[in-house]
């Protein structure tokens, strides 16, 4: 019997902060992923996990029913709808 496959899209974010100290301000940016525990639990239960952070899903999320059918389960977590609805080609190539 083959492993069940799950696609997890999202569970990643970028935080951009501005720190104001008197007249001075500083910006910091961090990238984080929160998929670790979910991914480990699924793998321990025998699932094959394919993970697409939000910025990857924007380009590579399956775009057809046939491509989605490769997965037994799809989990969208902490991912905005426009990430999947507005492909980068919309902005870059006006497609």
PyMOL Python script that loads the backbone (N, CA, C, O; Angstrom):
from pymol import cmd

cmd.read_pdbstr("""\
ATOM      1  N   UNK A   1       0.843  -1.181   0.000  1.00  0.00           N
ATOM      2  CA  UNK A   1       0.000   0.000   0.000  1.00  0.00           C
ATOM      3  C   UNK A   1       0.892   1.249   0.000  1.00  0.00           C
ATOM      4  O   UNK A   1       1.843   1.340   0.777  1.00  0.00           O
ATOM      5  N   UNK A   2       0.582   2.191  -0.862  1.00  0.00           N
ATOM      6  CA  UNK A   2       1.398   3.400  -0.924  1.00  0.00           C
ATOM      7  C   UNK A   2       0.998   4.369   0.187  1.00  0.00           C
ATOM      8  O   UNK A   2      -0.113   4.327   0.715  1.00  0.00           O
ATOM      9  N   UNK A   3       1.937   5.233   0.515  1.00  0.00           N
ATOM     10  CA  UNK A   3       1.679   6.227   1.554  1.00  0.00           C
ATOM     11  C   UNK A   3       0.620   7.213   1.086  1.00  0.00           C
ATOM     12  O   UNK A   3       0.533   7.540  -0.097  1.00  0.00           O
ATOM     13  N   UNK A   4      -0.169   7.673   2.022  1.00  0.00           N
ATOM     14  CA  UNK A   4      -1.097   8.760   1.732  1.00  0.00           C
ATOM     15  C   UNK A   4      -0.287  10.041   1.624  1.00  0.00           C
ATOM     16  O   UNK A   4       0.679  10.244   2.359  1.00  0.00           O
ATOM     17  N   UNK A   5      -0.697  10.914   0.684  1.00  0.00           N
ATOM     18  CA  UNK A   5       0.039  12.170   0.444  1.00  0.00           C
ATOM     19  C   UNK A   5      -0.807  13.358   0.883  1.00  0.00           C
ATOM     20  O   UNK A   5      -2.006  13.423   0.612  1.00  0.00           O
ATOM     21  N   UNK A   6      -0.166  14.277   1.554  1.00  0.00           N
ATOM     22  CA  UNK A   6      -0.829  15.514   1.981  1.00  0.00           C
ATOM     23  C   UNK A   6       0.002  16.700   1.521  1.00  0.00           C
ATOM     24  O   UNK A   6       1.230  16.689   1.606  1.00  0.00           O
ATOM     25  N   UNK A   7      -0.684  17.716   1.036  1.00  0.00           N
ATOM     26  CA  UNK A   7      -0.047  18.981   0.668  1.00  0.00           C
ATOM     27  C   UNK A   7      -0.420  20.006   1.726  1.00  0.00           C
ATOM     28  O   UNK A   7      -1.601  20.246   1.979  1.00  0.00           O
ATOM     29  N   UNK A   8       0.584  20.607   2.340  1.00  0.00           N
ATOM     30  CA  UNK A   8       0.359  21.696   3.289  1.00  0.00           C
ATOM     31  C   UNK A   8       0.857  22.974   2.633  1.00  0.00           C
ATOM     32  O   UNK A   8       2.025  23.074   2.256  1.00  0.00           O
ATOM     33  N   UNK A   9      -0.035  23.952   2.498  1.00  0.00           N
ATOM     34  CA  UNK A   9       0.336  25.242   1.915  1.00  0.00           C
ATOM     35  C   UNK A   9       0.128  26.331   2.958  1.00  0.00           C
ATOM     36  O   UNK A   9      -0.930  26.418   3.582  1.00  0.00           O
ATOM     37  N   UNK A  10       1.148  27.155   3.138  1.00  0.00           N
ATOM     38  CA  UNK A  10       1.063  28.252   4.104  1.00  0.00           C
ATOM     39  C   UNK A  10       1.973  28.001   5.285  1.00  0.00           C
ATOM     40  O   UNK A  10       3.115  27.570   5.129  1.00  0.00           O
ATOM     41  N   UNK A  11       1.452  28.275   6.473  1.00  0.00           N
ATOM     42  CA  UNK A  11       2.201  28.100   7.725  1.00  0.00           C
ATOM     43  C   UNK A  11       3.573  28.752   7.657  1.00  0.00           C
ATOM     44  O   UNK A  11       4.556  28.226   8.179  1.00  0.00           O
ATOM     45  N   UNK A  12       3.621  29.910   7.002  1.00  0.00           N
ATOM     46  CA  UNK A  12       4.855  30.700   6.966  1.00  0.00           C
ATOM     47  C   UNK A  12       4.460  32.166   6.935  1.00  0.00           C
ATOM     48  O   UNK A  12       3.374  32.521   6.478  1.00  0.00           O
ATOM     49  N   UNK A  13       5.346  33.002   7.424  1.00  0.00           N
ATOM     50  CA  UNK A  13       5.034  34.427   7.453  1.00  0.00           C
ATOM     51  C   UNK A  13       6.312  35.238   7.567  1.00  0.00           C
ATOM     52  O   UNK A  13       7.360  34.745   7.985  1.00  0.00           O
ATOM     53  N   UNK A  14       6.189  36.487   7.185  1.00  0.00           N
ATOM     54  CA  UNK A  14       7.263  37.456   7.339  1.00  0.00           C
ATOM     55  C   UNK A  14       6.756  38.560   8.251  1.00  0.00           C
ATOM     56  O   UNK A  14       5.655  39.077   8.062  1.00  0.00           O
ATOM     57  N   UNK A  15       7.556  38.914   9.232  1.00  0.00           N
ATOM     58  CA  UNK A  15       7.211  39.993  10.152  1.00  0.00           C
ATOM     59  C   UNK A  15       8.175  41.143   9.891  1.00  0.00           C
ATOM     60  O   UNK A  15       9.393  40.977   9.957  1.00  0.00           O
ATOM     61  N   UNK A  16       7.622  42.292   9.599  1.00  0.00           N
ATOM     62  CA  UNK A  16       8.430  43.499   9.374  1.00  0.00           C
ATOM     63  C   UNK A  16       8.079  44.476  10.486  1.00  0.00           C
ATOM     64  O   UNK A  16       6.932  44.908  10.595  1.00  0.00           O
ATOM     65  N   UNK A  17       9.056  44.826  11.307  1.00  0.00           N
ATOM     66  CA  UNK A  17       8.815  45.677  12.470  1.00  0.00           C
ATOM     67  C   UNK A  17       9.594  46.983  12.362  1.00  0.00           C
ATOM     68  O   UNK A  17      10.686  47.033  11.796  1.00  0.00           O
ATOM     69  N   UNK A  18       9.012  48.024  12.911  1.00  0.00           N
ATOM     70  CA  UNK A  18       9.701  49.308  13.027  1.00  0.00           C
ATOM     71  C   UNK A  18       9.860  49.592  14.516  1.00  0.00           C
ATOM     72  O   UNK A  18       8.879  49.607  15.260  1.00  0.00           O
ATOM     73  N   UNK A  19      11.085  49.814  14.939  1.00  0.00           N
ATOM     74  CA  UNK A  19      11.401  50.111  16.333  1.00  0.00           C
ATOM     75  C   UNK A  19      11.741  51.594  16.424  1.00  0.00           C
ATOM     76  O   UNK A  19      12.692  52.055  15.792  1.00  0.00           O
ATOM     77  N   UNK A  20      10.980  52.329  17.196  1.00  0.00           N
ATOM     78  CA  UNK A  20      11.187  53.772  17.342  1.00  0.00           C
ATOM     79  C   UNK A  20      11.840  54.039  18.690  1.00  0.00           C
ATOM     80  O   UNK A  20      11.308  53.650  19.730  1.00  0.00           O
ATOM     81  N   UNK A  21      12.983  54.698  18.672  1.00  0.00           N
ATOM     82  CA  UNK A  21      13.713  55.032  19.901  1.00  0.00           C
ATOM     83  C   UNK A  21      14.058  56.515  19.829  1.00  0.00           C
ATOM     84  O   UNK A  21      15.077  56.908  19.261  1.00  0.00           O
ATOM     85  N   UNK A  22      13.191  57.320  20.414  1.00  0.00           N
ATOM     86  CA  UNK A  22      13.376  58.765  20.300  1.00  0.00           C
ATOM     87  C   UNK A  22      13.206  59.190  18.859  1.00  0.00           C
ATOM     88  O   UNK A  22      12.174  58.918  18.246  1.00  0.00           O
ATOM     89  N   UNK A  23      14.222  59.864  18.305  1.00  0.00           N
ATOM     90  CA  UNK A  23      14.154  60.309  16.919  1.00  0.00           C
ATOM     91  C   UNK A  23      14.638  59.239  15.931  1.00  0.00           C
ATOM     92  O   UNK A  23      14.488  59.389  14.718  1.00  0.00           O
ATOM     93  N   UNK A  24      15.213  58.172  16.460  1.00  0.00           N
ATOM     94  CA  UNK A  24      15.758  57.121  15.600  1.00  0.00           C
ATOM     95  C   UNK A  24      14.738  56.008  15.407  1.00  0.00           C
ATOM     96  O   UNK A  24      13.984  55.669  16.319  1.00  0.00           O
ATOM     97  N   UNK A  25      14.731  55.451  14.206  1.00  0.00           N
ATOM     98  CA  UNK A  25      13.893  54.275  13.966  1.00  0.00           C
ATOM     99  C   UNK A  25      14.724  53.227  13.234  1.00  0.00           C
ATOM    100  O   UNK A  25      15.605  53.546  12.436  1.00  0.00           O
ATOM    101  N   UNK A  26      14.418  51.982  13.529  1.00  0.00           N
ATOM    102  CA  UNK A  26      15.133  50.842  12.951  1.00  0.00           C
ATOM    103  C   UNK A  26      14.097  49.839  12.482  1.00  0.00           C
ATOM    104  O   UNK A  26      13.066  49.651  13.127  1.00  0.00           O
ATOM    105  N   UNK A  27      14.370  49.204  11.371  1.00  0.00           N
ATOM    106  CA  UNK A  27      13.464  48.167  10.887  1.00  0.00           C
ATOM    107  C   UNK A  27      14.146  46.813  10.977  1.00  0.00           C
ATOM    108  O   UNK A  27      15.358  46.692  10.795  1.00  0.00           O
ATOM    109  N   UNK A  28      13.348  45.807  11.258  1.00  0.00           N
ATOM    110  CA  UNK A  28      13.827  44.429  11.237  1.00  0.00           C
ATOM    111  C   UNK A  28      12.804  43.591  10.495  1.00  0.00           C
ATOM    112  O   UNK A  28      11.607  43.881  10.505  1.00  0.00           O
ATOM    113  N   UNK A  29      13.289  42.566   9.864  1.00  0.00           N
ATOM    114  CA  UNK A  29      12.415  41.649   9.140  1.00  0.00           C
ATOM    115  C   UNK A  29      12.813  40.233   9.496  1.00  0.00           C
ATOM    116  O   UNK A  29      13.995  39.890   9.519  1.00  0.00           O
ATOM    117  N   UNK A  30      11.802  39.410   9.775  1.00  0.00           N
ATOM    118  CA  UNK A  30      12.034  37.995  10.101  1.00  0.00           C
ATOM    119  C   UNK A  30      11.129  37.116   9.261  1.00  0.00           C
ATOM    120  O   UNK A  30       9.999  37.491   8.949  1.00  0.00           O
ATOM    121  N   UNK A  31      11.623  35.965   8.903  1.00  0.00           N
ATOM    122  CA  UNK A  31      10.827  34.943   8.231  1.00  0.00           C
ATOM    123  C   UNK A  31      10.667  33.778   9.198  1.00  0.00           C
ATOM    124  O   UNK A  31      11.625  33.390   9.866  1.00  0.00           O
ATOM    125  N   UNK A  32       9.461  33.218   9.277  1.00  0.00           N
ATOM    126  CA  UNK A  32       9.231  32.094  10.184  1.00  0.00           C
ATOM    127  C   UNK A  32       8.285  31.085   9.551  1.00  0.00           C
ATOM    128  O   UNK A  32       7.462  31.428   8.702  1.00  0.00           O
ATOM    129  N   UNK A  33       8.417  29.839   9.978  1.00  0.00           N
ATOM    130  CA  UNK A  33       7.522  28.760   9.565  1.00  0.00           C
ATOM    131  C   UNK A  33       6.999  28.077  10.815  1.00  0.00           C
ATOM    132  O   UNK A  33       7.738  27.858  11.775  1.00  0.00           O
ATOM    133  N   UNK A  34       5.713  27.743  10.791  1.00  0.00           N
ATOM    134  CA  UNK A  34       5.102  27.080  11.938  1.00  0.00           C
ATOM    135  C   UNK A  34       4.626  25.676  11.631  1.00  0.00           C
ATOM    136  O   UNK A  34       3.747  25.158  12.321  1.00  0.00           O
ATOM    137  N   UNK A  35       5.183  25.056  10.620  1.00  0.00           N
ATOM    138  CA  UNK A  35       4.690  23.759  10.148  1.00  0.00           C
ATOM    139  C   UNK A  35       5.326  22.568  10.869  1.00  0.00           C
ATOM    140  O   UNK A  35       4.848  21.442  10.733  1.00  0.00           O
ATOM    141  N   UNK A  36       6.368  22.797  11.612  1.00  0.00           N
ATOM    142  CA  UNK A  36       7.199  21.711  12.157  1.00  0.00           C
ATOM    143  C   UNK A  36       6.397  20.618  12.870  1.00  0.00           C
ATOM    144  O   UNK A  36       6.563  19.435  12.574  1.00  0.00           O
ATOM    145  N   UNK A  37       5.531  21.009  13.807  1.00  0.00           N
ATOM    146  CA  UNK A  37       4.831  20.013  14.623  1.00  0.00           C
ATOM    147  C   UNK A  37       3.769  19.263  13.821  1.00  0.00           C
ATOM    148  O   UNK A  37       3.617  18.050  13.965  1.00  0.00           O
ATOM    149  N   UNK A  38       3.036  19.989  12.976  1.00  0.00           N
ATOM    150  CA  UNK A  38       2.021  19.343  12.141  1.00  0.00           C
ATOM    151  C   UNK A  38       2.678  18.374  11.166  1.00  0.00           C
ATOM    152  O   UNK A  38       2.209  17.249  10.992  1.00  0.00           O
ATOM    153  N   UNK A  39       3.748  18.803  10.540  1.00  0.00           N
ATOM    154  CA  UNK A  39       4.465  17.958   9.571  1.00  0.00           C
ATOM    155  C   UNK A  39       4.988  16.695  10.255  1.00  0.00           C
ATOM    156  O   UNK A  39       4.844  15.595   9.720  1.00  0.00           O
ATOM    157  N   UNK A  40       5.586  16.848  11.419  1.00  0.00           N
ATOM    158  CA  UNK A  40       6.123  15.700  12.147  1.00  0.00           C
ATOM    159  C   UNK A  40       5.016  14.732  12.548  1.00  0.00           C
ATOM    160  O   UNK A  40       5.183  13.517  12.433  1.00  0.00           O
ATOM    161  N   UNK A  41       3.898  15.254  13.013  1.00  0.00           N
ATOM    162  CA  UNK A  41       2.790  14.391  13.428  1.00  0.00           C
ATOM    163  C   UNK A  41       2.237  13.602  12.239  1.00  0.00           C
ATOM    164  O   UNK A  41       1.948  12.412  12.358  1.00  0.00           O
ATOM    165  N   UNK A  42       2.093  14.266  11.107  1.00  0.00           N
ATOM    166  CA  UNK A  42       1.590  13.574   9.918  1.00  0.00           C
ATOM    167  C   UNK A  42       2.576  12.512   9.439  1.00  0.00           C
ATOM    168  O   UNK A  42       2.179  11.398   9.097  1.00  0.00           O
ATOM    169  N   UNK A  43       3.856  12.858   9.416  1.00  0.00           N
ATOM    170  CA  UNK A  43       4.864  11.881   8.986  1.00  0.00           C
ATOM    171  C   UNK A  43       4.918  10.698   9.940  1.00  0.00           C
ATOM    172  O   UNK A  43       5.071   9.558   9.500  1.00  0.00           O
ATOM    173  N   UNK A  44       4.797  10.947  11.234  1.00  0.00           N
ATOM    174  CA  UNK A  44       4.791   9.852  12.213  1.00  0.00           C
ATOM    175  C   UNK A  44       3.571   8.953  12.054  1.00  0.00           C
ATOM    176  O   UNK A  44       3.601   7.784  12.438  1.00  0.00           O
ATOM    177  N   UNK A  45       2.506   9.498  11.489  1.00  0.00           N
ATOM    178  CA  UNK A  45       1.285   8.716  11.252  1.00  0.00           C
ATOM    179  C   UNK A  45       1.298   8.041   9.876  1.00  0.00           C
ATOM    180  O   UNK A  45       0.312   7.422   9.476  1.00  0.00           O
ATOM    181  N   UNK A  46       2.414   8.164   9.159  1.00  0.00           N
ATOM    182  CA  UNK A  46       2.553   7.452   7.895  1.00  0.00           C
ATOM    183  C   UNK A  46       2.238   8.250   6.645  1.00  0.00           C
ATOM    184  O   UNK A  46       2.191   7.687   5.551  1.00  0.00           O
ATOM    185  N   UNK A  47       2.022   9.546   6.784  1.00  0.00           N
ATOM    186  CA  UNK A  47       1.728  10.385   5.621  1.00  0.00           C
ATOM    187  C   UNK A  47       3.016  10.854   4.946  1.00  0.00           C
ATOM    188  O   UNK A  47       4.020  11.111   5.610  1.00  0.00           O
ATOM    189  N   UNK A  48       2.972  10.961   3.632  1.00  0.00           N
ATOM    190  CA  UNK A  48       4.023  11.649   2.882  1.00  0.00           C
ATOM    191  C   UNK A  48       3.607  13.114   2.810  1.00  0.00           C
ATOM    192  O   UNK A  48       2.533  13.424   2.295  1.00  0.00           O
ATOM    193  N   UNK A  49       4.433  14.010   3.312  1.00  0.00           N
ATOM    194  CA  UNK A  49       4.078  15.421   3.404  1.00  0.00           C
ATOM    195  C   UNK A  49       4.844  16.227   2.355  1.00  0.00           C
ATOM    196  O   UNK A  49       6.069  16.144   2.257  1.00  0.00           O
ATOM    197  N   UNK A  50       4.101  17.001   1.582  1.00  0.00           N
ATOM    198  CA  UNK A  50       4.678  17.976   0.662  1.00  0.00           C
ATOM    199  C   UNK A  50       4.329  19.339   1.247  1.00  0.00           C
ATOM    200  O   UNK A  50       3.158  19.638   1.479  1.00  0.00           O
ATOM    201  N   UNK A  51       5.340  20.160   1.483  1.00  0.00           N
ATOM    202  CA  UNK A  51       5.127  21.452   2.132  1.00  0.00           C
ATOM    203  C   UNK A  51       5.480  22.584   1.189  1.00  0.00           C
ATOM    204  O   UNK A  51       6.561  22.603   0.601  1.00  0.00           O
ATOM    205  N   UNK A  52       4.558  23.530   1.050  1.00  0.00           N
ATOM    206  CA  UNK A  52       4.794  24.731   0.273  1.00  0.00           C
ATOM    207  C   UNK A  52       4.580  25.946   1.176  1.00  0.00           C
ATOM    208  O   UNK A  52       3.438  26.283   1.487  1.00  0.00           O
ATOM    209  N   UNK A  53       5.654  26.608   1.600  1.00  0.00           N
ATOM    210  CA  UNK A  53       5.470  27.870   2.314  1.00  0.00           C
ATOM    211  C   UNK A  53       4.644  28.822   1.432  1.00  0.00           C
ATOM    212  O   UNK A  53       4.573  28.639   0.217  1.00  0.00           O
ATOM    213  N   UNK A  54       4.038  29.811   2.035  1.00  0.00           N
ATOM    214  CA  UNK A  54       3.124  30.700   1.304  1.00  0.00           C
ATOM    215  C   UNK A  54       3.761  31.300   0.053  1.00  0.00           C
ATOM    216  O   UNK A  54       3.113  31.364  -0.992  1.00  0.00           O
ATOM    217  N   UNK A  55       5.016  31.740   0.138  1.00  0.00           N
ATOM    218  CA  UNK A  55       5.645  32.370  -1.029  1.00  0.00           C
ATOM    219  C   UNK A  55       5.912  31.356  -2.145  1.00  0.00           C
ATOM    220  O   UNK A  55       5.987  31.736  -3.314  1.00  0.00           O
ATOM    221  N   UNK A  56       6.055  30.096  -1.807  1.00  0.00           N
ATOM    222  CA  UNK A  56       6.225  29.048  -2.817  1.00  0.00           C
ATOM    223  C   UNK A  56       4.859  28.673  -3.398  1.00  0.00           C
ATOM    224  O   UNK A  56       4.719  28.504  -4.609  1.00  0.00           O
ATOM    225  N   UNK A  57       3.854  28.546  -2.528  1.00  0.00           N
ATOM    226  CA  UNK A  57       2.504  28.206  -2.978  1.00  0.00           C
ATOM    227  C   UNK A  57       1.973  29.243  -3.960  1.00  0.00           C
ATOM    228  O   UNK A  57       1.200  28.903  -4.855  1.00  0.00           O
ATOM    229  N   UNK A  58       2.374  30.495  -3.806  1.00  0.00           N
ATOM    230  CA  UNK A  58       1.922  31.543  -4.729  1.00  0.00           C
ATOM    231  C   UNK A  58       2.281  31.198  -6.172  1.00  0.00           C
ATOM    232  O   UNK A  58       1.550  31.551  -7.098  1.00  0.00           O
ATOM    233  N   UNK A  59       3.402  30.511  -6.363  1.00  0.00           N
ATOM    234  CA  UNK A  59       3.856  30.140  -7.713  1.00  0.00           C
ATOM    235  C   UNK A  59       3.537  28.702  -8.076  1.00  0.00           C
ATOM    236  O   UNK A  59       3.246  28.409  -9.236  1.00  0.00           O
ATOM    237  N   UNK A  60       3.585  27.785  -7.090  1.00  0.00           N
ATOM    238  CA  UNK A  60       3.606  26.366  -7.411  1.00  0.00           C
ATOM    239  C   UNK A  60       2.402  25.557  -6.928  1.00  0.00           C
ATOM    240  O   UNK A  60       2.369  24.344  -7.136  1.00  0.00           O
ATOM    241  N   UNK A  61       1.408  26.192  -6.288  1.00  0.00           N
ATOM    242  CA  UNK A  61       0.233  25.455  -5.835  1.00  0.00           C
ATOM    243  C   UNK A  61      -0.444  24.820  -7.049  1.00  0.00           C
ATOM    244  O   UNK A  61      -0.549  25.460  -8.095  1.00  0.00           O
ATOM    245  N   UNK A  62      -0.905  23.577  -6.929  1.00  0.00           N
ATOM    246  CA  UNK A  62      -1.530  22.911  -8.078  1.00  0.00           C
ATOM    247  C   UNK A  62      -2.657  23.755  -8.675  1.00  0.00           C
ATOM    248  O   UNK A  62      -3.535  24.240  -7.961  1.00  0.00           O
ATOM    249  N   UNK A  63      -2.612  23.918  -9.983  1.00  0.00           N
ATOM    250  CA  UNK A  63      -3.576  24.779 -10.657  1.00  0.00           C
ATOM    251  C   UNK A  63      -4.666  24.054 -11.418  1.00  0.00           C
ATOM    252  O   UNK A  63      -5.504  24.683 -12.064  1.00  0.00           O
ATOM    253  N   UNK A  64      -4.658  22.723 -11.342  1.00  0.00           N
ATOM    254  CA  UNK A  64      -5.688  21.945 -12.037  1.00  0.00           C
ATOM    255  C   UNK A  64      -6.244  20.876 -11.104  1.00  0.00           C
ATOM    256  O   UNK A  64      -5.628  20.528 -10.097  1.00  0.00           O
ATOM    257  N   UNK A  65      -7.404  20.370 -11.453  1.00  0.00           N
ATOM    258  CA  UNK A  65      -8.007  19.284 -10.679  1.00  0.00           C
ATOM    259  C   UNK A  65      -7.098  18.058 -10.717  1.00  0.00           C
ATOM    260  O   UNK A  65      -6.950  17.357  -9.716  1.00  0.00           O
ATOM    261  N   UNK A  66      -6.496  17.806 -11.867  1.00  0.00           N
ATOM    262  CA  UNK A  66      -5.607  16.652 -12.005  1.00  0.00           C
ATOM    263  C   UNK A  66      -4.398  16.773 -11.082  1.00  0.00           C
ATOM    264  O   UNK A  66      -3.988  15.795 -10.458  1.00  0.00           O
ATOM    265  N   UNK A  67      -3.830  17.969 -10.997  1.00  0.00           N
ATOM    266  CA  UNK A  67      -2.671  18.176 -10.132  1.00  0.00           C
ATOM    267  C   UNK A  67      -3.066  18.029  -8.658  1.00  0.00           C
ATOM    268  O   UNK A  67      -2.310  17.464  -7.868  1.00  0.00           O
ATOM    269  N   UNK A  68      -4.230  18.528  -8.294  1.00  0.00           N
ATOM    270  CA  UNK A  68      -4.700  18.377  -6.906  1.00  0.00           C
ATOM    271  C   UNK A  68      -5.004  16.922  -6.571  1.00  0.00           C
ATOM    272  O   UNK A  68      -4.864  16.503  -5.422  1.00  0.00           O
ATOM    273  N   UNK A  69      -5.419  16.156  -7.571  1.00  0.00           N
ATOM    274  CA  UNK A  69      -5.775  14.754  -7.350  1.00  0.00           C
ATOM    275  C   UNK A  69      -4.579  13.900  -6.951  1.00  0.00           C
ATOM    276  O   UNK A  69      -4.754  12.756  -6.533  1.00  0.00           O
ATOM    277  N   UNK A  70      -3.365  14.434  -7.073  1.00  0.00           N
ATOM    278  CA  UNK A  70      -2.175  13.710  -6.639  1.00  0.00           C
ATOM    279  C   UNK A  70      -2.094  13.607  -5.115  1.00  0.00           C
ATOM    280  O   UNK A  70      -1.280  12.855  -4.579  1.00  0.00           O
ATOM    281  N   UNK A  71      -2.943  14.369  -4.423  1.00  0.00           N
ATOM    282  CA  UNK A  71      -2.930  14.403  -2.954  1.00  0.00           C
ATOM    283  C   UNK A  71      -4.217  13.820  -2.394  1.00  0.00           C
ATOM    284  O   UNK A  71      -5.299  14.002  -2.952  1.00  0.00           O
ATOM    285  N   UNK A  72      -4.075  13.120  -1.288  1.00  0.00           N
ATOM    286  CA  UNK A  72      -5.240  12.596  -0.576  1.00  0.00           C
ATOM    287  C   UNK A  72      -5.868  13.672   0.304  1.00  0.00           C
ATOM    288  O   UNK A  72      -7.042  13.591   0.666  1.00  0.00           O
ATOM    289  N   UNK A  73      -5.065  14.680   0.642  1.00  0.00           N
ATOM    290  CA  UNK A  73      -5.513  15.736   1.542  1.00  0.00           C
ATOM    291  C   UNK A  73      -4.738  17.007   1.214  1.00  0.00           C
ATOM    292  O   UNK A  73      -3.548  16.953   0.902  1.00  0.00           O
ATOM    293  N   UNK A  74      -5.420  18.153   1.287  1.00  0.00           N
ATOM    294  CA  UNK A  74      -4.771  19.450   1.130  1.00  0.00           C
ATOM    295  C   UNK A  74      -5.117  20.284   2.354  1.00  0.00           C
ATOM    296  O   UNK A  74      -6.289  20.431   2.703  1.00  0.00           O
ATOM    297  N   UNK A  75      -4.091  20.830   3.006  1.00  0.00           N
ATOM    298  CA  UNK A  75      -4.286  21.661   4.186  1.00  0.00           C
ATOM    299  C   UNK A  75      -3.803  23.065   3.852  1.00  0.00           C
ATOM    300  O   UNK A  75      -2.648  23.261   3.474  1.00  0.00           O
ATOM    301  N   UNK A  76      -4.700  24.047   3.996  1.00  0.00           N
ATOM    302  CA  UNK A  76      -4.350  25.456   3.844  1.00  0.00           C
ATOM    303  C   UNK A  76      -4.336  26.047   5.238  1.00  0.00           C
ATOM    304  O   UNK A  76      -5.347  26.009   5.940  1.00  0.00           O
ATOM    305  N   UNK A  77      -3.203  26.590   5.643  1.00  0.00           N
ATOM    306  CA  UNK A  77      -3.084  27.108   6.997  1.00  0.00           C
ATOM    307  C   UNK A  77      -2.267  28.387   7.009  1.00  0.00           C
ATOM    308  O   UNK A  77      -1.143  28.413   6.508  1.00  0.00           O
ATOM    309  N   UNK A  78      -2.823  29.443   7.574  1.00  0.00           N
ATOM    310  CA  UNK A  78      -2.139  30.735   7.644  1.00  0.00           C
ATOM    311  C   UNK A  78      -1.689  31.199   6.266  1.00  0.00           C
ATOM    312  O   UNK A  78      -0.541  31.599   6.074  1.00  0.00           O
ATOM    313  N   UNK A  79      -2.606  31.139   5.315  1.00  0.00           N
ATOM    314  CA  UNK A  79      -2.303  31.573   3.953  1.00  0.00           C
ATOM    315  C   UNK A  79      -3.490  32.392   3.460  1.00  0.00           C
ATOM    316  O   UNK A  79      -4.633  31.939   3.518  1.00  0.00           O
ATOM    317  N   UNK A  80      -3.216  33.579   2.983  1.00  0.00           N
ATOM    318  CA  UNK A  80      -4.289  34.440   2.492  1.00  0.00           C
ATOM    319  C   UNK A  80      -4.835  33.948   1.161  1.00  0.00           C
ATOM    320  O   UNK A  80      -4.107  33.363   0.359  1.00  0.00           O
ATOM    321  N   UNK A  81      -6.114  34.186   0.933  1.00  0.00           N
ATOM    322  CA  UNK A  81      -6.763  33.746  -0.300  1.00  0.00           C
ATOM    323  C   UNK A  81      -6.069  34.300  -1.542  1.00  0.00           C
ATOM    324  O   UNK A  81      -5.923  33.589  -2.537  1.00  0.00           O
ATOM    325  N   UNK A  82      -5.642  35.554  -1.495  1.00  0.00           N
ATOM    326  CA  UNK A  82      -5.003  36.151  -2.671  1.00  0.00           C
ATOM    327  C   UNK A  82      -3.682  35.495  -3.025  1.00  0.00           C
ATOM    328  O   UNK A  82      -3.226  35.609  -4.163  1.00  0.00           O
ATOM    329  N   UNK A  83      -3.064  34.816  -2.085  1.00  0.00           N
ATOM    330  CA  UNK A  83      -1.833  34.086  -2.384  1.00  0.00           C
ATOM    331  C   UNK A  83      -2.097  33.043  -3.462  1.00  0.00           C
ATOM    332  O   UNK A  83      -1.247  32.796  -4.318  1.00  0.00           O
ATOM    333  N   UNK A  84      -3.281  32.429  -3.418  1.00  0.00           N
ATOM    334  CA  UNK A  84      -3.627  31.400  -4.399  1.00  0.00           C
ATOM    335  C   UNK A  84      -4.444  31.961  -5.556  1.00  0.00           C
ATOM    336  O   UNK A  84      -4.407  31.418  -6.661  1.00  0.00           O
ATOM    337  N   UNK A  85      -5.179  33.038  -5.316  1.00  0.00           N
ATOM    338  CA  UNK A  85      -6.042  33.590  -6.360  1.00  0.00           C
ATOM    339  C   UNK A  85      -5.309  34.484  -7.348  1.00  0.00           C
ATOM    340  O   UNK A  85      -5.686  34.560  -8.518  1.00  0.00           O
ATOM    341  N   UNK A  86      -4.262  35.163  -6.884  1.00  0.00           N
ATOM    342  CA  UNK A  86      -3.529  36.100  -7.740  1.00  0.00           C
ATOM    343  C   UNK A  86      -2.105  35.612  -7.946  1.00  0.00           C
ATOM    344  O   UNK A  86      -1.200  35.960  -7.187  1.00  0.00           O
ATOM    345  N   UNK A  87      -1.917  34.810  -8.971  1.00  0.00           N
ATOM    346  CA  UNK A  87      -0.603  34.256  -9.306  1.00  0.00           C
ATOM    347  C   UNK A  87       0.383  35.395  -9.574  1.00  0.00           C
ATOM    348  O   UNK A  87      -0.022  36.443 -10.078  1.00  0.00           O
ATOM    349  N   UNK A  88       1.663  35.217  -9.249  1.00  0.00           N
ATOM    350  CA  UNK A  88       2.650  36.272  -9.525  1.00  0.00           C
ATOM    351  C   UNK A  88       2.653  36.727 -10.986  1.00  0.00           C
ATOM    352  O   UNK A  88       2.992  37.878 -11.261  1.00  0.00           O
ATOM    353  N   UNK A  89       2.288  35.866 -11.920  1.00  0.00           N
ATOM    354  CA  UNK A  89       2.213  36.286 -13.335  1.00  0.00           C
ATOM    355  C   UNK A  89       1.227  37.435 -13.521  1.00  0.00           C
ATOM    356  O   UNK A  89       1.366  38.222 -14.456  1.00  0.00           O
ATOM    357  N   UNK A  90       0.236  37.537 -12.640  1.00  0.00           N
ATOM    358  CA  UNK A  90      -0.717  38.639 -12.727  1.00  0.00           C
ATOM    359  C   UNK A  90      -0.006  39.968 -12.564  1.00  0.00           C
ATOM    360  O   UNK A  90      -0.302  40.916 -13.290  1.00  0.00           O
ATOM    361  N   UNK A  91       0.919  40.057 -11.633  1.00  0.00           N
ATOM    362  CA  UNK A  91       1.623  41.301 -11.365  1.00  0.00           C
ATOM    363  C   UNK A  91       2.831  41.492 -12.270  1.00  0.00           C
ATOM    364  O   UNK A  91       3.108  42.607 -12.712  1.00  0.00           O
ATOM    365  N   UNK A  92       3.548  40.412 -12.546  1.00  0.00           N
ATOM    366  CA  UNK A  92       4.796  40.522 -13.288  1.00  0.00           C
ATOM    367  C   UNK A  92       4.548  40.613 -14.799  1.00  0.00           C
ATOM    368  O   UNK A  92       5.197  41.395 -15.494  1.00  0.00           O
ATOM    369  N   UNK A  93       3.609  39.812 -15.295  1.00  0.00           N
ATOM    370  CA  UNK A  93       3.398  39.718 -16.747  1.00  0.00           C
ATOM    371  C   UNK A  93       2.008  40.153 -17.185  1.00  0.00           C
ATOM    372  O   UNK A  93       1.666  40.030 -18.361  1.00  0.00           O
ATOM    373  N   UNK A  94       1.203  40.658 -16.257  1.00  0.00           N
ATOM    374  CA  UNK A  94      -0.173  41.108 -16.548  1.00  0.00           C
ATOM    375  C   UNK A  94      -1.027  40.023 -17.184  1.00  0.00           C
ATOM    376  O   UNK A  94      -1.875  40.303 -18.032  1.00  0.00           O
ATOM    377  N   UNK A  95      -0.797  38.779 -16.766  1.00  0.00           N
ATOM    378  CA  UNK A  95      -1.617  37.660 -17.266  1.00  0.00           C
ATOM    379  C   UNK A  95      -2.802  37.454 -16.360  1.00  0.00           C
ATOM    380  O   UNK A  95      -3.617  36.564 -16.602  1.00  0.00           O
TER     381      UNK A  95
END
""", "prot")
cmd.dss("prot")
cmd.show_as("cartoon", "prot")
cmd.util.cbc("prot")
cmd.orient("prot")
